[in-house]
Amino acid sequence: MTHVSAVGSGVWPTEFQPFGPISLVSCGRFEAAQGLCSLARQSATSAAHVHLVNAYTISLAARDESYSELLSADAVNLPDGRPLALLSRLRNRRNPLEQIRGPQLFLDVFDVGRQHNIRHFLIGSTPEVLDRLQKTLSSRYPGCAIVGVESPPFRPLTAVELELQDRRIKESAPDIVWVGLGTPKQDWEARRIATSTGAVTIAVGAAFDFAAGTVKEAPKWLRVAGLEWFFRLCSEPRRLWRRYLFGNIQFLLVAYRDMKEHGWNVRK
């Protein structure tokens, strides 16, 4: 379906498709990077928060109404998970969803952002990872502007700490704030920061660690096959087994209901 974006008339994105309880942007990888840079330069788009949606995100939204609402109002949702793109091709639609991988989008926006003079702020991970990440990005994309970083403690911040953090962000005047705190925490924080600071804020998951080289990515053939989640499960089974076992079951239930509601056809 095509409609006017929640973040402003005439501003990217304008092409959407529903999947379960979430409306996803339908675009290609490079259009997403250019669109986010354009969005960040539009003064009328304050409080826009961007989320990379995968099967786990869909499963959470299906059973948590408040989280589903978070991904509705003023949200820009990009289809990060390969299963979303693969299942989309079974739907009777002219333009199926394309996967927009968060780690690659992160790099693409840093690359394209140099043409738009985009100023970046990074929140998440450890001081060591952030230091390595800044060096890697500055070397790979000469001229990119990283105007601030924050490594928050692994606990809920107090109201005073949040206020001071937001003040530091505002003083840095970023166009895009990248939030890598893990799902769903980063999604809530992305909306809060966007509302507080007016910057376009993107919840980007493990992109910091991947870009810094501190966590190994799945081989390309596994990513293409839609099995990146399996690689991550094998890498961290004790932490992730509940997420993928119960999350994937919930996702399949959502996909089944979606099939019954919208009708799916195998494309030849």
Secondary structure, DSSP 8 states (H G I E B T S, - for coil): -B---TT-TT-S--BEEEETTEEEE---HHHHHHHHHHHHT-GGGTT-EEEEE-HHHHHHHHH-HHHHHHTTTTEEEEE--HHHHHHHTTBS-SS------HHHHHHHHHHHHHHHT-EEEEEES-HHHHHHHHHHHHHHSTT-EEEEEE---SS---HHHHHHHHHHHHHH--SEEEEES-TTHHHHHHHHHHHHH-SEEEE-TTHHHHHHTSS----HHHHHTT-HHHHHHHHSHHHHHHHHHHHHHHHHHHHHHHHHHH-B----
